[in-house]
Amino acid sequence: MELKYTRHFLNKLEDLFAESDYMLRYEKGNFKAGYCVLKDMKVVVVNKYYALEGKVNCLYEILRNITIDTSRLSEKNQEFLAEIQSQEDAAS
């Protein structure tokens, strides 16, 4: 899957979080990686001052590294998540 640095692609990534049990928040902070994942609380915090490209990269990386209950996702988002995760498998 090719990463697209567009507002539409960012919205698709945000949609995945909206349907999942993870809460996505944009806040200011001093994150070394640009984001913070609180797995026990299922909260993802991304630096709100990041440009579009930085936000897309952060959300994409987070989605590749967390486990999401796919039964909560729409069919469209299940396919999108599978595509993201298969990209990780190919990169490994």
Chimera marker file (.cmm) of the C-alpha trace (Angstrom):
<marker_set name="trace">
<marker id="1" x="0.000" y="0.000" z="0.000" r="1" g="1" b="0" radius="0.5"/>
<marker id="2" x="1.313" y="3.389" z="-0.931" r="1" g="1" b="0" radius="0.5"/>
<marker id="3" x="1.007" y="6.069" z="1.720" r="1" g="1" b="0" radius="0.5"/>
<marker id="4" x="-0.843" y="9.116" z="0.490" r="1" g="1" b="0" radius="0.5"/>
<marker id="5" x="-0.263" y="12.399" z="2.232" r="1" g="1" b="0" radius="0.5"/>
<marker id="6" x="-3.709" y="13.832" z="1.661" r="1" g="1" b="0" radius="0.5"/>
<marker id="7" x="-6.438" y="14.979" z="4.010" r="1" g="1" b="0" radius="0.5"/>
<marker id="8" x="-8.695" y="12.222" z="2.636" r="1" g="1" b="0" radius="0.5"/>
<marker id="9" x="-6.174" y="9.491" z="3.536" r="1" g="1" b="0" radius="0.5"/>
<marker id="10" x="-5.748" y="10.986" z="7.026" r="1" g="1" b="0" radius="0.5"/>
<marker id="11" x="-9.535" y="10.900" z="7.431" r="1" g="1" b="0" radius="0.5"/>
<marker id="12" x="-9.570" y="7.212" z="6.481" r="1" g="1" b="0" radius="0.5"/>
<marker id="13" x="-6.947" y="6.473" z="9.146" r="1" g="1" b="0" radius="0.5"/>
<marker id="14" x="-8.888" y="8.505" z="11.719" r="1" g="1" b="0" radius="0.5"/>
<marker id="15" x="-12.035" y="6.592" z="10.736" r="1" g="1" b="0" radius="0.5"/>
<marker id="16" x="-10.362" y="3.335" z="11.725" r="1" g="1" b="0" radius="0.5"/>
<marker id="17" x="-9.695" y="4.706" z="15.192" r="1" g="1" b="0" radius="0.5"/>
<marker id="18" x="-13.246" y="6.072" z="15.468" r="1" g="1" b="0" radius="0.5"/>
<marker id="19" x="-14.710" y="2.603" z="14.864" r="1" g="1" b="0" radius="0.5"/>
<marker id="20" x="-12.174" y="0.831" z="17.067" r="1" g="1" b="0" radius="0.5"/>
<marker id="21" x="-12.027" y="0.788" z="20.842" r="1" g="1" b="0" radius="0.5"/>
<marker id="22" x="-9.019" y="3.147" z="20.772" r="1" g="1" b="0" radius="0.5"/>
<marker id="23" x="-9.578" y="6.852" z="21.372" r="1" g="1" b="0" radius="0.5"/>
<marker id="24" x="-7.528" y="9.160" z="19.111" r="1" g="1" b="0" radius="0.5"/>
<marker id="25" x="-6.573" y="12.572" z="20.455" r="1" g="1" b="0" radius="0.5"/>
<marker id="26" x="-4.482" y="15.385" z="19.011" r="1" g="1" b="0" radius="0.5"/>
<marker id="27" x="-2.716" y="17.307" z="21.756" r="1" g="1" b="0" radius="0.5"/>
<marker id="28" x="0.472" y="19.189" z="22.336" r="1" g="1" b="0" radius="0.5"/>
<marker id="29" x="3.168" y="17.274" z="24.090" r="1" g="1" b="0" radius="0.5"/>
<marker id="30" x="6.813" y="16.371" z="24.197" r="1" g="1" b="0" radius="0.5"/>
<marker id="31" x="6.630" y="12.979" z="22.495" r="1" g="1" b="0" radius="0.5"/>
<marker id="32" x="9.943" y="11.658" z="21.236" r="1" g="1" b="0" radius="0.5"/>
<marker id="33" x="8.247" y="9.698" z="18.449" r="1" g="1" b="0" radius="0.5"/>
<marker id="34" x="5.529" y="12.295" z="17.837" r="1" g="1" b="0" radius="0.5"/>
<marker id="35" x="2.886" y="10.166" z="19.505" r="1" g="1" b="0" radius="0.5"/>
<marker id="36" x="2.085" y="8.198" z="22.642" r="1" g="1" b="0" radius="0.5"/>
<marker id="37" x="0.004" y="5.013" z="22.932" r="1" g="1" b="0" radius="0.5"/>
<marker id="38" x="-1.530" y="4.201" z="26.292" r="1" g="1" b="0" radius="0.5"/>
<marker id="39" x="-2.436" y="0.569" z="25.597" r="1" g="1" b="0" radius="0.5"/>
<marker id="40" x="-4.128" y="-0.186" z="28.930" r="1" g="1" b="0" radius="0.5"/>
<marker id="41" x="-6.419" y="2.818" z="28.528" r="1" g="1" b="0" radius="0.5"/>
<marker id="42" x="-6.670" y="2.395" z="24.722" r="1" g="1" b="0" radius="0.5"/>
<marker id="43" x="-5.783" y="6.022" z="24.064" r="1" g="1" b="0" radius="0.5"/>
<marker id="44" x="-3.576" y="7.276" z="21.239" r="1" g="1" b="0" radius="0.5"/>
<marker id="45" x="-2.209" y="10.816" z="21.513" r="1" g="1" b="0" radius="0.5"/>
<marker id="46" x="-0.585" y="12.439" z="18.472" r="1" g="1" b="0" radius="0.5"/>
<marker id="47" x="1.228" y="15.776" z="18.457" r="1" g="1" b="0" radius="0.5"/>
<marker id="48" x="-1.323" y="18.296" z="17.177" r="1" g="1" b="0" radius="0.5"/>
<marker id="49" x="1.396" y="20.539" z="15.734" r="1" g="1" b="0" radius="0.5"/>
<marker id="50" x="2.546" y="17.887" z="13.274" r="1" g="1" b="0" radius="0.5"/>
<marker id="51" x="2.011" y="18.630" z="9.619" r="1" g="1" b="0" radius="0.5"/>
<marker id="52" x="-0.319" y="16.412" z="7.593" r="1" g="1" b="0" radius="0.5"/>
<marker id="53" x="2.547" y="14.129" z="6.549" r="1" g="1" b="0" radius="0.5"/>
<marker id="54" x="3.655" y="13.617" z="10.154" r="1" g="1" b="0" radius="0.5"/>
<marker id="55" x="0.141" y="12.768" z="11.320" r="1" g="1" b="0" radius="0.5"/>
<marker id="56" x="-0.334" y="10.237" z="8.507" r="1" g="1" b="0" radius="0.5"/>
<marker id="57" x="3.010" y="8.589" z="9.297" r="1" g="1" b="0" radius="0.5"/>
<marker id="58" x="2.221" y="8.397" z="13.024" r="1" g="1" b="0" radius="0.5"/>
<marker id="59" x="-1.264" y="6.939" z="12.586" r="1" g="1" b="0" radius="0.5"/>
<marker id="60" x="-0.040" y="4.448" z="9.990" r="1" g="1" b="0" radius="0.5"/>
<marker id="61" x="2.773" y="3.266" z="12.258" r="1" g="1" b="0" radius="0.5"/>
<marker id="62" x="0.443" y="2.986" z="15.242" r="1" g="1" b="0" radius="0.5"/>
<marker id="63" x="-2.091" y="0.931" z="13.264" r="1" g="1" b="0" radius="0.5"/>
<marker id="64" x="0.662" y="-1.458" z="12.257" r="1" g="1" b="0" radius="0.5"/>
<marker id="65" x="1.690" y="-1.977" z="15.896" r="1" g="1" b="0" radius="0.5"/>
<marker id="66" x="-1.579" y="-2.258" z="17.842" r="1" g="1" b="0" radius="0.5"/>
<marker id="67" x="-4.241" y="-4.957" z="17.858" r="1" g="1" b="0" radius="0.5"/>
<marker id="68" x="-7.719" y="-3.815" z="16.890" r="1" g="1" b="0" radius="0.5"/>
<marker id="69" x="-10.910" y="-5.837" z="17.327" r="1" g="1" b="0" radius="0.5"/>
<marker id="70" x="-12.027" y="-6.102" z="13.699" r="1" g="1" b="0" radius="0.5"/>
<marker id="71" x="-15.561" y="-7.181" z="14.650" r="1" g="1" b="0" radius="0.5"/>
<marker id="72" x="-16.266" y="-3.534" z="15.527" r="1" g="1" b="0" radius="0.5"/>
<marker id="73" x="-15.142" y="-2.246" z="12.114" r="1" g="1" b="0" radius="0.5"/>
<marker id="74" x="-17.213" y="-1.782" z="8.987" r="1" g="1" b="0" radius="0.5"/>
<marker id="75" x="-16.380" y="-4.069" z="6.084" r="1" g="1" b="0" radius="0.5"/>
<marker id="76" x="-14.644" y="-1.220" z="4.261" r="1" g="1" b="0" radius="0.5"/>
<marker id="77" x="-12.443" y="-0.453" z="7.261" r="1" g="1" b="0" radius="0.5"/>
<marker id="78" x="-11.724" y="-4.154" z="7.850" r="1" g="1" b="0" radius="0.5"/>
<marker id="79" x="-10.325" y="-4.344" z="4.316" r="1" g="1" b="0" radius="0.5"/>
<marker id="80" x="-8.350" y="-1.131" z="4.806" r="1" g="1" b="0" radius="0.5"/>
<marker id="81" x="-6.840" y="-2.387" z="8.077" r="1" g="1" b="0" radius="0.5"/>
<marker id="82" x="-6.010" y="-5.755" z="6.489" r="1" g="1" b="0" radius="0.5"/>
<marker id="83" x="-4.208" y="-3.902" z="3.700" r="1" g="1" b="0" radius="0.5"/>
<marker id="84" x="-2.194" y="-1.887" z="6.236" r="1" g="1" b="0" radius="0.5"/>
<marker id="85" x="-1.295" y="-4.980" z="8.252" r="1" g="1" b="0" radius="0.5"/>
<marker id="86" x="-0.390" y="-7.019" z="5.168" r="1" g="1" b="0" radius="0.5"/>
<marker id="87" x="2.011" y="-4.234" z="4.226" r="1" g="1" b="0" radius="0.5"/>
<marker id="88" x="3.745" y="-4.757" z="7.552" r="1" g="1" b="0" radius="0.5"/>
<marker id="89" x="3.992" y="-8.506" z="6.935" r="1" g="1" b="0" radius="0.5"/>
<marker id="90" x="5.568" y="-7.868" z="3.539" r="1" g="1" b="0" radius="0.5"/>
<marker id="91" x="8.079" y="-5.453" z="5.074" r="1" g="1" b="0" radius="0.5"/>
<marker id="92" x="9.126" y="-7.981" z="7.759" r="1" g="1" b="0" radius="0.5"/>
<link id1="1" id2="2" r="1" g="1" b="0" radius="0.2"/>
<link id1="2" id2="3" r="1" g="1" b="0" radius="0.2"/>
<link id1="3" id2="4" r="1" g="1" b="0" radius="0.2"/>
<link id1="4" id2="5" r="1" g="1" b="0" radius="0.2"/>
<link id1="5" id2="6" r="1" g="1" b="0" radius="0.2"/>
<link id1="6" id2="7" r="1" g="1" b="0" radius="0.2"/>
<link id1="7" id2="8" r="1" g="1" b="0" radius="0.2"/>
<link id1="8" id2="9" r="1" g="1" b="0" radius="0.2"/>
<link id1="9" id2="10" r="1" g="1" b="0" radius="0.2"/>
<link id1="10" id2="11" r="1" g="1" b="0" radius="0.2"/>
<link id1="11" id2="12" r="1" g="1" b="0" radius="0.2"/>
<link id1="12" id2="13" r="1" g="1" b="0" radius="0.2"/>
<link id1="13" id2="14" r="1" g="1" b="0" radius="0.2"/>
<link id1="14" id2="15" r="1" g="1" b="0" radius="0.2"/>
<link id1="15" id2="16" r="1" g="1" b="0" radius="0.2"/>
<link id1="16" id2="17" r="1" g="1" b="0" radius="0.2"/>
<link id1="17" id2="18" r="1" g="1" b="0" radius="0.2"/>
<link id1="18" id2="19" r="1" g="1" b="0" radius="0.2"/>
<link id1="19" id2="20" r="1" g="1" b="0" radius="0.2"/>
<link id1="20" id2="21" r="1" g="1" b="0" radius="0.2"/>
<link id1="21" id2="22" r="1" g="1" b="0" radius="0.2"/>
<link id1="22" id2="23" r="1" g="1" b="0" radius="0.2"/>
<link id1="23" id2="24" r="1" g="1" b="0" radius="0.2"/>
<link id1="24" id2="25" r="1" g="1" b="0" radius="0.2"/>
<link id1="25" id2="26" r="1" g="1" b="0" radius="0.2"/>
<link id1="26" id2="27" r="1" g="1" b="0" radius="0.2"/>
<link id1="27" id2="28" r="1" g="1" b="0" radius="0.2"/>
<link id1="28" id2="29" r="1" g="1" b="0" radius="0.2"/>
<link id1="29" id2="30" r="1" g="1" b="0" radius="0.2"/>
<link id1="30" id2="31" r="1" g="1" b="0" radius="0.2"/>
<link id1="31" id2="32" r="1" g="1" b="0" radius="0.2"/>
<link id1="32" id2="33" r="1" g="1" b="0" radius="0.2"/>
<link id1="33" id2="34" r="1" g="1" b="0" radius="0.2"/>
<link id1="34" id2="35" r="1" g="1" b="0" radius="0.2"/>
<link id1="35" id2="36" r="1" g="1" b="0" radius="0.2"/>
<link id1="36" id2="37" r="1" g="1" b="0" radius="0.2"/>
<link id1="37" id2="38" r="1" g="1" b="0" radius="0.2"/>
<link id1="38" id2="39" r="1" g="1" b="0" radius="0.2"/>
<link id1="39" id2="40" r="1" g="1" b="0" radius="0.2"/>
<link id1="40" id2="41" r="1" g="1" b="0" radius="0.2"/>
<link id1="41" id2="42" r="1" g="1" b="0" radius="0.2"/>
<link id1="42" id2="43" r="1" g="1" b="0" radius="0.2"/>
<link id1="43" id2="44" r="1" g="1" b="0" radius="0.2"/>
<link id1="44" id2="45" r="1" g="1" b="0" radius="0.2"/>
<link id1="45" id2="46" r="1" g="1" b="0" radius="0.2"/>
<link id1="46" id2="47" r="1" g="1" b="0" radius="0.2"/>
<link id1="47" id2="48" r="1" g="1" b="0" radius="0.2"/>
<link id1="48" id2="49" r="1" g="1" b="0" radius="0.2"/>
<link id1="49" id2="50" r="1" g="1" b="0" radius="0.2"/>
<link id1="50" id2="51" r="1" g="1" b="0" radius="0.2"/>
<link id1="51" id2="52" r="1" g="1" b="0" radius="0.2"/>
<link id1="52" id2="53" r="1" g="1" b="0" radius="0.2"/>
<link id1="53" id2="54" r="1" g="1" b="0" radius="0.2"/>
<link id1="54" id2="55" r="1" g="1" b="0" radius="0.2"/>
<link id1="55" id2="56" r="1" g="1" b="0" radius="0.2"/>
<link id1="56" id2="57" r="1" g="1" b="0" radius="0.2"/>
<link id1="57" id2="58" r="1" g="1" b="0" radius="0.2"/>
<link id1="58" id2="59" r="1" g="1" b="0" radius="0.2"/>
<link id1="59" id2="60" r="1" g="1" b="0" radius="0.2"/>
<link id1="60" id2="61" r="1" g="1" b="0" radius="0.2"/>
<link id1="61" id2="62" r="1" g="1" b="0" radius="0.2"/>
<link id1="62" id2="63" r="1" g="1" b="0" radius="0.2"/>
<link id1="63" id2="64" r="1" g="1" b="0" radius="0.2"/>
<link id1="64" id2="65" r="1" g="1" b="0" radius="0.2"/>
<link id1="65" id2="66" r="1" g="1" b="0" radius="0.2"/>
<link id1="66" id2="67" r="1" g="1" b="0" radius="0.2"/>
<link id1="67" id2="68" r="1" g="1" b="0" radius="0.2"/>
<link id1="68" id2="69" r="1" g="1" b="0" radius="0.2"/>
<link id1="69" id2="70" r="1" g="1" b="0" radius="0.2"/>
<link id1="70" id2="71" r="1" g="1" b="0" radius="0.2"/>
<link id1="71" id2="72" r="1" g="1" b="0" radius="0.2"/>
<link id1="72" id2="73" r="1" g="1" b="0" radius="0.2"/>
<link id1="73" id2="74" r="1" g="1" b="0" radius="0.2"/>
<link id1="74" id2="75" r="1" g="1" b="0" radius="0.2"/>
<link id1="75" id2="76" r="1" g="1" b="0" radius="0.2"/>
<link id1="76" id2="77" r="1" g="1" b="0" radius="0.2"/>
<link id1="77" id2="78" r="1" g="1" b="0" radius="0.2"/>
<link id1="78" id2="79" r="1" g="1" b="0" radius="0.2"/>
<link id1="79" id2="80" r="1" g="1" b="0" radius="0.2"/>
<link id1="80" id2="81" r="1" g="1" b="0" radius="0.2"/>
<link id1="81" id2="82" r="1" g="1" b="0" radius="0.2"/>
<link id1="82" id2="83" r="1" g="1" b="0" radius="0.2"/>
<link id1="83" id2="84" r="1" g="1" b="0" radius="0.2"/>
<link id1="84" id2="85" r="1" g="1" b="0" radius="0.2"/>
<link id1="85" id2="86" r="1" g="1" b="0" radius="0.2"/>
<link id1="86" id2="87" r="1" g="1" b="0" radius="0.2"/>
<link id1="87" id2="88" r="1" g="1" b="0" radius="0.2"/>
<link id1="88" id2="89" r="1" g="1" b="0" radius="0.2"/>
<link id1="89" id2="90" r="1" g="1" b="0" radius="0.2"/>
<link id1="90" id2="91" r="1" g="1" b="0" radius="0.2"/>
<link id1="91" id2="92" r="1" g="1" b="0" radius="0.2"/>
</marker_set>
